[in-house]
Amino acid sequence: MNDAKNPRRQRSFGTDTCAACEAVVNTTEWRPAATDRDEAGTYQVYVFCDQDCRTRWKEGRSDCPA
């Protein structure tokens, strides 16, 4: 997937904003998360406000495994 067309994939490791809606996320409490590798092979962790945001993010990615 082209990073220029998918800003979610440009997020840095350990960010404290939701990867789906960009709301501030308190990362000291458990939150839904997903992992992936970017095109350079760098491991990425994405955090989400709640399960609904994680589901919307996952559904918006054509390369995301079921």
ABEGO torsion letter per residue (X at the ends): XBAAABAAAABBBGBABBAAAGBBBBAABBBBBBBBBBAAGBBBBBBBABAAAAAAAAAABAABBX
